[in-house]
Amino acid sequence: MRRTFQAIIAAAVLASVPAGAQTLRFGTAAGPSALDPHYHNLLANNAALQHVFEPLTWEQPDGAIVGKLASAWRIATPTVWEFTLRQDARFHDGTPFTAADVAFTIARINTVPNSPGPFTTFTRPIAAVEVIDPHTVRFVTAGPYPFIPRDLANLMMLSAKLHDGAATPEFASGARMVGTGPYRFVRYTPGEILELARNDSYRDGRPAWERVILRAIPQDGARVAALLAGDIDIADGVRGADFARVAADPRFRAVRAQGANLVYLFPDSSREVAPFITDRAGQPLSRNPLRDRRVRQALSMAIDRDAFANRLLDGMAVPAHQLFGTATEGRNPALPKIPYDLAAARRLLAEAGYPEGFALTLHGPVGFIADDAQMVQGAAQYFARIGVATRVETLPRAPFFTRASNREFAIFLGSWTGTLGANTIRALLTTYDRERGLGAFNRQRYSNPALDAVFARALSTLDDGARNALMAEVEQIAVEDHALIPLAFTVVTWAYRRDRVADYALSPLARNQAMLATPTR
């Protein structure tokens, strides 16, 4: 009843927003979990907050890194990157953006408490920030480090003056929602609506849309229904039959592209005893079977990835046989496909000491990415075919992330979006080291010294070719150890009203952003 009432109120609020030529109304599968731009490194958060706050650099849809608040950068020495800042950037209240704000932002990110997904992955390589003058800043690293420009694309800048002492709840209230971006904060209802207004003083010219509404509609069918009814102008995550139906309607346009989002299963291969694992009779096991590489390999070989992507997900995904997608820097093109072989998987289980299999619970989020609950169910059915009795438990994203971070699961479904293989490895699979910013999302505490050693060499290699060769080696180590079980790379989709939106720039990073939409004139 509470959810129904909230949905009615949200629809009424949205209906009160005029669908004029300069109002853009999004329907999104997930809304931001918080408005503090340094609290939770989550796609839905970052895409929404980049309307208001901006990073120094920007990753374009084609993966190229360009300037945003920075106008230029260079390698001053092997351990120093120097950035020149734009002199025309202003916060919404008129405060100039300066190098002091950069230093403040980097320092703040390292101190945000209770983050379920910290941004420290991108700040720990920075040993010091040197303010040279108001528009020149230097980043000093402990050793040669090639990814500073790309890392900075993930860090939204705040003001030393306006955000000093800002606590995370103060952003949700709107009190600290002052950035340099093309849109200003209007209001926010957690889990429902974020409303923005055009920044008429934006340095690059007045944005095309006067108002922007981002409305969270987690149910795929409800999102499409809202589009068809005219309650929203653009919807993300339009799947399967809905995509075909909308594409055939001349009032709408449906678009799709291969995304940069890897969906994977993360087994606990580190603990001697893991929760939610028993024998088939329900009795606790004295050892964690997922510690055995052969068991992890068996689980991986039990999955028919072609059927998983094409039938279970209606072709809205591409089978994943490795951790990096085709557009990901550092990918190893020589890695073979993971075979689908139930007989071989059963033999591996028997060799590992589980001829009768065992039982586990597979956890996953619901309403976090498109089809997530469906993917958990599908993976569980594959496991059952080799004698691993699998119970499924799905949770809303907030309790799911909390419990995953607390290491309460034996194996869970996760996802990672990015076009740089080094960030995938650094966040998910390097041995957890909070001080060095390694393994920030390594929730199962996977650790492989061989992987760490080669990755450390890659992180200090400035030459692109040599570094990518090392990253290919890192990926091979991770794939052969079955550190993660890759499932699919999801396809990103949108559908929009032709009378409201003339074009939408597809983003492999699945960004829902007004800056990517061109209004119909």
C-alpha positions in Angstrom: 0.0 0.0 0.0 2.8 2.4 0.9 4.5 1.7 -2.5 1.2 2.2 -4.3 0.6 5.5 -2.5 4.1 6.7 -3.3 3.6 5.8 -7.0 0.3 7.7 -7.1 1.9 10.8 -5.5 5.0 10.6 -7.8 2.7 10.4 -10.9 0.6 13.3 -9.7 3.7 15.4 -9.1 5.1 14.5 -12.5 1.8 15.3 -14.2 1.9 18.8 -12.7 5.2 19.4 -14.5 4.4 21.1 -17.8 5.5 19.0 -20.9 6.6 22.2 -22.6 9.2 22.1 -25.3 12.0 22.8 -22.8 11.1 20.3 -20.1 12.7 16.8 -20.3 11.2 14.0 -18.2 13.3 10.9 -17.8 12.0 7.6 -16.5 15.0 5.6 -15.1 15.4 2.1 -13.8 17.2 3.5 -10.8 17.5 6.9 -9.2 20.4 8.2 -7.1 20.9 6.6 -3.7 22.4 9.8 -2.4 23.3 13.3 -3.6 26.7 13.7 -2.1 28.9 13.3 -5.2 31.6 11.6 -3.1 29.5 9.2 -1.1 28.6 6.3 -3.4 30.4 5.4 -6.7 27.3 4.2 -8.4 26.3 4.7 -12.1 22.8 6.1 -11.3 24.4 8.6 -8.8 27.2 9.7 -11.0 25.0 10.2 -14.1 22.4 12.2 -12.2 24.9 14.4 -10.2 27.0 15.3 -13.2 24.1 17.6 -14.2 25.0 19.7 -11.1 28.7 18.9 -10.4 31.5 18.5 -12.9 34.9 16.7 -13.0 38.1 18.1 -14.3 38.0 15.7 -17.3 35.2 13.9 -19.1 34.9 10.5 -20.8 33.1 10.9 -24.1 30.8 8.1 -25.4 33.6 6.9 -27.6 35.9 6.6 -24.6 38.1 9.6 -25.4 39.1 11.8 -22.4 38.6 15.5 -22.9 38.7 18.6 -20.7 35.7 19.7 -18.6 36.8 22.0 -15.8 40.4 21.5 -17.0 41.5 23.0 -20.3 44.8 21.2 -20.6 47.2 18.8 -18.9 50.7 17.4 -19.3 53.2 15.1 -17.7 55.6 17.5 -16.0 57.8 14.6 -14.7 57.3 10.9 -14.5 55.6 11.4 -11.1 53.9 14.8 -11.7 50.8 15.7 -13.8 50.1 19.4 -14.3 46.6 20.6 -15.1 45.5 24.0 -16.3 42.0 24.9 -15.2 39.4 26.9 -17.1 39.2 30.5 -15.9 35.6 31.0 -16.8 34.2 28.2 -14.5 31.9 29.4 -11.7 29.8 27.7 -9.1 26.1 28.4 -9.2 26.4 31.2 -6.7 29.1 33.0 -8.7 32.1 31.7 -6.7 35.0 31.2 -9.1 36.4 27.6 -9.5 40.1 27.5 -8.6 42.9 25.1 -7.9 42.2 25.4 -4.2 38.8 23.7 -4.9 40.6 20.8 -6.5 42.9 20.3 -3.5 39.9 20.5 -1.2 37.9 18.0 -3.3 40.7 15.4 -3.3 41.2 15.7 0.4 37.4 15.4 1.1 36.9 12.2 -0.9 39.4 10.4 1.4 37.3 11.3 4.5 33.7 10.7 3.5 32.4 8.2 6.1 30.4 5.0 5.7 30.6 5.0 1.9 29.1 1.8 0.4 31.2 2.4 -2.8 34.1 4.8 -2.1 35.8 6.9 -4.7 39.2 6.4 -3.1 40.1 4.0 -5.9 40.8 7.2 -7.9 42.4 9.3 -5.2 44.9 6.9 -3.5 47.5 7.1 -6.3 47.7 10.8 -5.6 50.4 11.4 -3.0 50.0 15.2 -3.0 48.1 18.0 -4.6 50.1 21.2 -5.3 48.4 24.5 -5.9 50.7 26.4 -8.2 48.4 29.4 -8.9 44.6 29.8 -9.0 44.4 28.0 -12.3 47.3 25.5 -12.2 47.4 22.4 -10.1 49.8 19.5 -9.9 49.1 15.9 -8.9 52.1 14.2 -7.4 52.2 10.4 -7.5 54.5 8.0 -5.6 55.7 6.5 -8.8 54.9 6.8 -12.6 51.1 6.5 -12.9 49.4 6.8 -16.3 45.7 7.1 -15.4 45.4 10.5 -13.7 43.4 12.2 -16.5 41.0 9.2 -16.7 40.7 8.9 -12.9 39.8 12.5 -12.6 36.8 12.0 -14.9 35.2 10.1 -12.0 35.7 12.9 -9.4 33.2 15.7 -9.2 34.6 19.0 -7.9 33.3 20.9 -4.9 34.1 24.3 -3.5 36.5 24.8 -0.6 34.4 27.8 0.4 30.9 26.4 -0.1 31.4 22.8 0.9 33.8 23.0 3.8 32.4 20.6 6.5 29.6 19.4 4.3 28.0 16.2 5.6 26.3 13.8 3.2 22.7 14.5 4.4 23.1 18.2 3.6 23.2 17.4 -0.1 20.0 15.5 0.0 18.3 18.5 1.6 19.6 20.7 -1.1 21.7 22.9 1.2 25.0 21.9 -0.4 23.8 21.2 -4.0 25.8 24.0 -5.6 28.1 23.0 -8.4 29.6 24.3 -11.7 27.4 22.3 -13.9 24.7 23.1 -16.6 21.8 22.5 -14.2 20.8 23.7 -10.7 19.2 21.7 -8.0 15.4 22.2 -7.4 14.2 19.3 -5.3 14.7 15.7 -4.4 12.5 13.0 -3.1 14.6 9.9 -2.3 13.8 6.9 -4.5 11.3 9.0 -6.6 12.2 12.3 -8.3 15.2 14.6 -8.8 14.2 17.9 -10.3 16.7 20.3 -11.9 16.6 23.7 -13.5 18.7 25.2 -16.3 21.8 27.2 -15.3 21.3 30.2 -17.5 24.8 31.4 -16.6 26.6 28.3 -17.7 29.9 29.1 -19.3 29.4 27.0 -22.4 26.0 28.6 -23.2 22.5 28.1 -22.0 21.6 24.4 -21.9 18.8 23.3 -24.3 16.4 22.1 -21.6 14.8 24.6 -19.1 13.8 21.9 -16.7 14.9 18.3 -16.2 13.0 15.6 -14.2 14.6 12.3 -13.4 12.0 9.9 -12.1 12.9 6.5 -10.8 10.5 3.8 -12.1 12.2 0.5 -11.2 9.6 -1.8 -12.9 10.4 -2.2 -16.6 6.8 -2.5 -17.6 5.7 0.5 -15.6 8.5 2.6 -17.2 7.4 1.7 -20.7 3.7 2.3 -19.8 4.7 5.8 -18.5 6.4 6.5 -21.9 3.4 5.3 -23.9 1.0 7.3 -21.8 3.1 10.5 -22.3 4.0 10.8 -18.6 7.7 10.8 -19.5 9.7 11.7 -22.6 12.5 9.2 -22.5 12.9 5.8 -20.8 16.0 3.8 -20.2 16.3 0.0 -20.0 13.6 -0.8 -22.5 13.9 -4.6 -22.9 12.9 -7.5 -25.2 9.4 -7.4 -26.5 8.8 -3.9 -25.1 11.8 -2.6 -27.2 10.3 -4.2 -30.4 6.8 -2.8 -29.6 8.0 0.7 -29.0 10.4 0.6 -32.0 7.4 -0.3 -34.2 5.4 2.7 -33.0 6.0 5.8 -35.2 5.5 8.1 -32.2 8.7 6.8 -30.6 12.3 5.9 -31.4 14.0 3.0 -29.7 17.9 3.0 -29.7 20.4 0.5 -28.4 24.2 0.0 -28.1 26.6 -2.5 -26.5 27.3 -1.2 -23.1 30.4 -1.2 -20.9 28.6 -3.0 -18.1 29.9 -6.4 -17.1 27.6 -8.6 -15.1 29.3 -11.3 -13.1 29.1 -13.7 -10.2 31.5 -13.1 -7.3 32.3 -16.3 -5.3 33.9 -16.2 -1.9 37.3 -17.9 -2.5 39.0 -16.5 0.5 37.3 -17.8 3.7 37.8 -21.3 5.1 34.1 -21.4 5.9 31.5 -19.3 4.0 27.9 -18.5 4.9 25.0 -20.0 3.0 26.9 -23.2 1.9 25.8 -26.6 3.1 25.8 -30.2 1.9 22.6 -31.2 0.0 21.0 -32.4 3.2 21.4 -28.9 4.7 24.3 -29.7 7.0 27.1 -27.1 7.3 30.3 -27.9 5.5 33.6 -27.8 7.3 35.4 -26.2 4.3 34.3 -23.7 1.8 34.1 -25.4 -1.6 34.4 -22.1 -3.5 38.1 -21.9 -2.3 38.8 -24.7 -4.8 39.5 -23.4 -8.3 38.0 -26.5 -9.8 34.6 -25.7 -8.1 34.6 -22.2 -9.4 35.5 -23.5 -12.9 32.7 -26.0 -12.7 30.2 -23.3 -11.9 31.4 -21.2 -14.8 31.3 -24.1 -17.2 27.7 -24.9 -16.1 26.4 -21.6 -17.7 25.4 -21.5 -21.3 26.3 -17.9 -22.0 24.8 -17.8 -25.5 21.4 -18.9 -24.2 21.8 -16.7 -21.1 22.2 -13.6 -23.3 20.0 -14.4 -26.2 17.1 -16.3 -24.7 17.0 -15.4 -21.0 17.8 -11.7 -21.7 16.0 -11.6 -25.0 19.2 -10.6 -26.9 19.6 -7.5 -24.6 23.1 -8.7 -23.7 26.3 -10.1 -25.2 27.9 -13.3 -23.8 30.9 -12.5 -21.5 33.8 -15.0 -21.7 36.2 -12.6 -20.1 36.2 -9.5 -17.8 36.8 -6.8 -20.4 34.5 -5.9 -23.2 35.6 -5.3 -26.8 35.9 -1.6 -26.3 37.8 -1.9 -23.0 41.4 -0.7 -22.8 43.7 -3.5 -21.8 41.6 -6.4 -23.1 43.2 -9.7 -23.9 41.9 -10.7 -27.4 43.6 -14.1 -27.2 41.5 -15.5 -24.3 39.3 -18.4 -25.5 35.6 -18.7 -24.9 34.5 -20.4 -21.7 33.1 -23.8 -22.7 29.6 -24.8 -21.8 30.1 -28.4 -20.7 27.9 -30.0 -18.0 29.7 -33.3 -18.0 33.1 -31.7 -17.6 31.7 -29.5 -14.8 30.4 -32.5 -12.9 33.8 -34.2 -13.2 35.5 -31.1 -11.8 33.2 -31.2 -8.8 33.9 -34.8 -8.2 37.7 -34.2 -8.5 37.3 -31.5 -5.9 35.6 -33.9 -3.5 31.9 -33.1 -4.2 30.6 -35.9 -6.4 27.1 -35.4 -5.1 27.4 -31.6 -5.3 26.4 -29.3 -2.4 24.0 -26.5 -1.7 24.3 -22.7 -1.6 22.4 -19.5 -1.7 23.0 -17.1 -4.6 22.2 -13.5 -3.6 21.6 -10.6 -5.9 20.0 -7.2 -6.1 16.6 -6.4 -7.5 15.9 -3.1 -9.3 19.6 -2.2 -9.6 20.3 -3.1 -13.2 17.9 -4.3 -15.8 16.8 -8.0 -15.5 19.0 -8.5 -12.4 16.6 -10.7 -10.5 16.0 -12.7 -13.7 19.7 -13.2 -14.1 20.1 -14.5 -10.6 17.3 -17.0 -11.2 18.8 -18.1 -14.5 22.3 -18.7 -13.0 20.7 -20.7 -10.2 19.0 -23.0 -12.6 22.3 -23.7 -14.4 24.1 -24.5 -11.2 21.3 -27.0 -10.3 22.1 -29.0 -13.5 25.5 -30.0 -12.1 24.3 -31.0 -8.7 24.7 -27.6 -6.9 21.3 -27.1 -5.3 20.9 -23.3 -5.4 18.5 -21.2 -3.4 17.9 -17.6 -4.6 17.6 -14.5 -2.4 17.2 -11.1 -3.9 17.2 -7.8 -2.0 16.6 -4.1 -2.8 19.9 -2.4 -3.6 20.5 -0.6 -0.3 20.4 -3.7 2.0 22.0 -5.8 -0.7 25.1 -3.5 -0.9 25.3 -3.2 2.8 25.2 -7.0 3.3 27.6 -7.6 0.4 30.1 -5.2 1.9 29.7 -6.9 5.3 30.7 -10.2 3.6 27.4 -11.9 4.4 27.2 -13.8 1.1 28.9 -16.9 -0.3 28.3 -15.8 -3.9 26.4 -12.9 -5.4 25.6 -11.2 -8.7 27.3 -7.9 -9.3 28.1 -5.5 -12.1 30.8 -3.1 -13.1 30.7 -0.4 -15.7 33.9 1.0 -17.2 36.0 1.2 -20.4 39.4 0.9 -18.6 40.4 -2.6 -17.7 42.8 -1.3 -15.0 39.9 0.2 -13.1 37.9 -3.1 -13.2 40.9 -5.0 -11.8 41.9 -2.3 -9.3 38.4 -2.0 -7.9 37.2 -5.6 -7.9 40.2 -8.0 -7.7 43.3 -6.4 -6.3 44.1 -7.5 -2.7 42.1 -5.1 -0.5 44.2 -2.3 0.8 42.2 0.7 2.0 45.2 3.0 2.4 46.3 2.4 -1.2 42.8 2.5 -2.6 43.0 -1.0 -3.9 40.1 -3.5 -3.9 37.5 -0.9 -3.0 34.7 -3.1 -4.4 36.5 -6.4 -3.7 33.7 -7.4 -1.4 34.7 -11.1 -1.3 38.3 -10.2 -0.4 39.8 -12.1 -3.3 43.6 -12.1 -3.2 46.1 -13.4 -5.7 49.8 -12.3 -5.3 50.6 -13.1 -8.9 47.8 -10.8 -10.2 48.9 -8.1 -7.8 52.5 -8.2 -8.9 51.7 -7.9 -12.6 49.1 -5.3 -12.0 51.5 -3.1 -10.0 53.9 -3.1 -12.9 51.0 -2.1 -15.3 50.0 0.8 -13.0 53.5 2.3 -13.2 54.0 1.9 -16.9 53.4 5.1 -18.9 53.8 3.5 -22.3 50.4 2.5 -23.6 51.5 -0.5 -25.6 53.6 -2.0 -22.8 51.0 -1.3 -20.2 48.2 -2.9 -22.2 50.3 -6.0 -22.7 50.7 -6.2 -18.9 46.9 -5.7 -18.5 46.2 -8.5 -20.9 48.4 -10.8 -18.7 46.5 -9.6 -15.6 43.2 -10.4 -17.2 44.4 -13.9 -18.1 45.4 -14.6 -14.5 42.0 -13.5 -13.3 40.0 -15.4 -15.9 42.1 -18.6 -15.4 41.7 -18.4 -11.7 37.9 -17.9 -12.0 38.2 -15.0 -9.6 34.9 -13.7 -11.0 32.4 -15.7 -13.2 31.6 -13.4 -16.1 28.0 -13.7 -17.4 27.2 -11.0 -19.9 27.9 -7.5 -21.1 24.5 -5.8 -21.1 23.1 -3.8 -24.0 22.0 -0.3 -23.1 18.7 0.9 -24.5 16.5 4.0 -24.5 13.2 4.9 -26.1 11.9 8.4 -26.5 9.1 10.5 -27.9 9.9 11.8 -31.4 7.8 14.9 -30.8 9.9 15.8 -27.7 13.4 14.5 -28.4 15.1 14.7 -31.7 18.2 12.7 -30.8 19.9 11.0 -27.9 23.6 10.4 -27.9 24.2 6.8 -26.9 26.5 6.2 -24.0 28.1 2.8 -23.4 28.3 4.0 -19.8 24.4 4.1 -19.8 24.2 7.7 -18.7 20.7 9.3 -18.3 21.6 12.9 -18.9 19.9 15.9 -20.4 23.2 16.9 -22.0 22.9 14.0 -24.3 19.4 14.8 -25.5 18.5 17.2 -28.3 15.0 18.7 -28.1 12.7 18.5 -31.1 12.2 22.0 -32.5 
